[in-house]
Amino acid sequence: MRLKTFFVNTVEEALLQARGEFGDDAMLVHSKQASSETEHLGRYEVVFAAPQNARPAQQLPLNPPAPPMVAPRKPPARSEVAVADTGHRPSQEAQQAKIRRELKALSKMMDSPPHKEISRSEEIRSTLDELYGYLAEREVRNKHIEEIINKIGLQLMRGSLMHRGHSPETLLEQALIDPLYSGRQQARETSRGVALLGPPGAGKTTTLAKLAVQSGLASGRAVRVLDLDNQRIGGGDHLQTICDLLGVRYQRVSGPETLPEVLAEVPLDELILIDTPGLTVEDSTELAVMGLGLGLAECLAFERHLVLPATLRNAEMTRYWAAYRICHPTHLLFTRLDESLCFGPVWSLAVETQLPVSWMSMGRKIPDCIIEATAPALSGLVHRGYSPLNKQNSTHTPAPSVKARAHAYLGTQDTPRSFASQ
């Protein structure tokens, strides 16, 4: 189906232009008075449609060639003239009658109230404007907003043409799910371990302790924690204390360059969790060394999860992603969900990088405040925001003694940001 808008001053002009563009297949879709911005083009805005293969009406050339010279013929008899006239007059009169009917219908439509289809088009335009503002408030990147709006607009228009109802809320939810990575979100069961990368204060150490319980202890798998964070004063002591409380082996590693050698001595059945130093975008040299060390360990089936707080905005998300690309992250992991008011930047980074989101963490309680990420969960964060999770949302239920020891230790630290009263 082909559509074209004509700006004209008269009904006859609109029909003639449509016939010249589409031929006899031209169909009137809707018309209305031109707006103040377009009235200089014509008094009326008229939309015609035609099949895709419609051909324009043949037009006579401006300077037709002179007819060839022919020998004079004998004038036809009166009876022949009468027969010829009788044969052509009905078709010409029918054509003129058809044009008069179409002109009358077009004139009536221009003077009548807005057509149902016009109202539907304006309703769709209004809906898309609201969706644009809705996503902009949630800080979804403009590039992704335009892609979503174009997709939903086509779906709504197609539904209108086919007389089928579509809920904008349902279409939005699906539009937020479709662009996300469709592969398995959580860590592979065959993976030997996970290395957590990220800037200072992202929550890598606390998240690592949660994963030690969720992915290791709860399934009966032995866990070993390798600590590469040799830049923070007393950081290793904090992590070692947590590991002792959880009954997890702790081992300090001097640097990423020695990581392959250390990994070669770890039994294959142990789950290895690697805590790395918090590096900023200015630590380009350290990031390069970290990327080299983790790259050598890549052949040992290790995943590298970039840990970022959900409180970061789009510019900050993009900046850290650009800095940590040298470490070749395989997953994204977001923390501090309970502290963020909008999750558009989280969703946009997942779409832009096309990396699976493995986990989402909130609060400091070990191991309760962490869930496996799914595409519907990320869509729900953008659409409805964060709400505290019930205990049954946890993937595993660890032994009470492990939880009690971890909670007792964390109780002597800073007050948890959320779930403190549970």
Residue pairs with C-beta under 8 A, 6 or more apart in sequence:
1 49
1 50
1 51
1 52
2 22
2 49
2 50
2 51
2 52
2 54
3 29
3 47
3 48
3 49
4 18
4 21
4 22
4 47
4 48
4 49
5 45
5 46
5 47
6 14
6 17
6 18
6 42
6 45
6 46
6 47
6 48
7 34
7 38
7 41
7 42
7 44
7 45
7 46
8 14
8 17
8 42
8 43
8 44
8 46
9 42
9 43
9 44
11 103
11 106
11 107
11 110
12 103
13 42
14 31
14 44
14 46
14 48
14 106
15 26
15 99
15 102
15 103
15 106
18 26
18 28
18 46
18 48
19 26
19 57
20 56
20 57
20 59
21 48
21 50
21 56
22 48
22 49
22 50
22 54
22 56
23 50
23 54
23 55
23 56
23 57
24 57
25 50
25 51
25 54
26 48
26 49
26 50
26 54
27 48
27 49
27 50
28 46
28 47
28 48
28 102
28 105
28 106
28 109
29 47
29 48
29 49
29 117
30 46
30 47
30 109
30 114
30 115
30 117
30 118
30 121
31 44
31 45
31 46
31 47
31 106
31 109
31 110
31 115
32 44
32 45
32 110
32 114
32 118
33 39
33 43
33 44
33 45
33 110
34 41
34 42
34 43
34 44
34 45
35 45
38 45
44 110
46 106
46 110
76 84
109 115
114 122
117 160
120 160
121 157
121 160
124 153
124 156
124 157
124 160
127 156
127 168
128 149
128 152
128 153
128 156
131 148
131 149
131 152
131 168
131 172
132 145
132 149
134 172
135 144
135 145
135 148
135 344
135 382
136 142
136 145
137 342
138 342
138 343
138 344
138 382
139 313
139 314
139 342
139 344
139 345
140 148
140 344
140 347
140 348
140 382
141 314
141 344
141 345
141 348
141 352
144 179
144 347
144 348
144 351
144 352
147 179
148 172
148 175
148 176
151 175
152 168
152 171
152 172
152 175
155 166
155 171
156 166
156 168
156 171
159 165
159 166
172 383
173 379
173 383
176 347
176 378
176 379
176 382
176 383
177 375
177 376
177 378
177 379
179 351
180 347
180 350
180 351
180 357
180 375
180 378
180 379
181 350
181 354
181 355
181 356
181 357
181 375
182 375
183 356
184 356
185 356
185 357
185 358
185 372
185 373
185 374
185 375
186 358
186 359
186 372
186 373
187 194
187 215
187 303
187 331
187 358
188 301
188 303
190 301
191 301
191 302
191 303
192 263
192 268
192 271
192 272
192 300
192 301
192 302
193 271
193 272
193 273
193 274
193 302
193 303
194 211
194 215
194 272
194 273
194 274
194 302
194 303
194 304
194 305
195 273
195 274
195 276
195 294
195 297
195 302
195 303
195 304
195 305
196 204
196 207
196 208
196 273
196 274
196 275
196 276
196 305
196 307
196 333
197 204
197 276
197 290
197 294
197 304
197 305
197 306
197 307
197 324
197 327
197 329
198 204
198 276
198 278
198 306
198 307
198 308
198 320
198 324
199 278
199 279
199 280
199 281
199 308
199 320
200 232
200 278
200 279
200 280
201 278
201 309
202 278
202 307
202 308
202 309
202 335
203 307
203 309
203 335
203 336
203 361
204 275
204 276
204 278
204 307
205 229
205 235
205 238
205 239
205 242
205 275
206 335
206 361
206 364
206 366
207 307
207 333
207 335
207 359
207 361
207 370
208 225
208 239
208 273
208 275
209 239
209 242
209 243
209 246
209 366
209 367
209 406
210 361
210 366
210 367
210 369
210 370
211 273
211 359
211 370
212 223
212 225
212 243
212 246
212 248
212 271
212 273
212 367
213 246
213 366
213 367
213 396
213 398
213 402
213 406
214 367
214 370
214 394
214 395
214 396
214 398
215 221
215 271
216 222
216 223
216 248
216 271
216 273
217 223
217 246
217 247
217 248
217 398
217 399
217 402
218 367
218 395
218 396
218 397
218 398
219 396
221 269
221 270
221 271
222 249
222 267
222 269
222 270
222 271
223 246
223 248
223 249
223 270
223 271
223 272
223 273
224 248
224 249
224 250
224 251
224 266
224 270
224 271
224 272
224 273
225 239
225 243
225 248
225 249
225 250
225 251
225 272
225 273
225 274
225 275
226 251
226 252
226 253
226 259
226 262
226 263
226 272
226 273
226 274
226 275
227 235
227 236
227 239
227 240
227 250
227 251
227 252
227 253
227 275
228 253
228 255
228 256
228 259
228 274
228 275
228 276
228 277
228 290
229 235
229 236
229 239
229 275
229 276
229 277
229 278
230 236
230 252
230 254
230 255
230 277
231 277
231 278
232 277
232 278
236 252
239 250
239 275
240 250
240 252
241 409
242 366
242 406
242 409
243 249
243 250
244 250
245 402
245 405
245 406
245 408
245 409
246 366
246 402
246 405
246 406
247 402
249 270
251 262
253 259
253 262
255 289
255 293
256 276
256 289
256 290
256 292
256 293
256 294
257 289
257 292
257 293
258 293
259 274
259 293
259 294
259 296
259 297
260 293
260 296
260 297
260 300
263 272
263 297
263 300
266 272
272 302
274 302
276 290
277 286
277 290
279 286
279 287
279 290
279 323
280 323
281 319
281 320
281 322
281 323
284 323
287 323
287 324
287 326
287 327
288 326
290 327
291 326
291 327
291 328
294 302
294 304
294 327
294 328
295 327
295 328
298 328
303 330
303 331
303 358
304 327
304 328
304 329
304 330
304 331
305 329
305 330
305 331
305 332
305 333
305 358
305 359
306 320
306 321
306 324
306 327
306 329
306 331
306 332
306 333
306 355
307 333
307 334
307 335
308 317
308 320
308 332
308 333
308 334
308 335
308 349
309 334
309 335
309 336
309 339
309 340
310 334
310 335
310 336
310 337
310 339
310 340
310 343
310 345
310 346
310 360
311 336
311 339
311 340
312 320
312 345
313 345
314 344
314 345
314 348
314 349
316 345
317 345
317 346
317 348
317 349
318 349
318 352
321 349
321 352
321 353
329 353
329 355
330 355
330 356
331 355
331 356
331 357
331 358
332 349
332 350
332 353
332 355
332 356
332 357
332 358
333 357
333 358
333 359
333 360
333 361
333 373
334 346
334 357
334 359
334 360
334 361
334 373
335 360
335 361
335 362
336 361
336 362
336 417
337 343
337 360
337 361
337 362
337 381
337 386
338 362
338 363
338 369
338 386
338 388
338 417
338 418
338 419
339 362
339 417
339 418
340 346
340 386
341 385
342 382
342 385
343 378
343 381
343 382
343 385
343 386
344 382
346 378
346 381
346 382
347 378
347 379
347 381
347 382
350 357
350 378
356 373
357 373
357 378
358 372
358 373
359 370
359 371
359 372
359 373
360 370
360 371
360 372
360 373
360 377
361 369
361 370
361 371
362 369
362 370
362 386
362 389
362 418
362 419
363 369
363 416
363 417
363 418
363 419
364 410
364 413
364 414
364 416
364 417
365 406
365 407
365 410
365 416
365 419
365 422
366 403
366 406
366 407
366 410
367 394
367 396
367 398
367 402
367 403
367 406
368 391
368 394
368 403
368 419
368 422
369 389
369 418
369 419
370 394
371 377
371 389
371 393
371 394
371 395
372 395
388 418
388 419
410 416
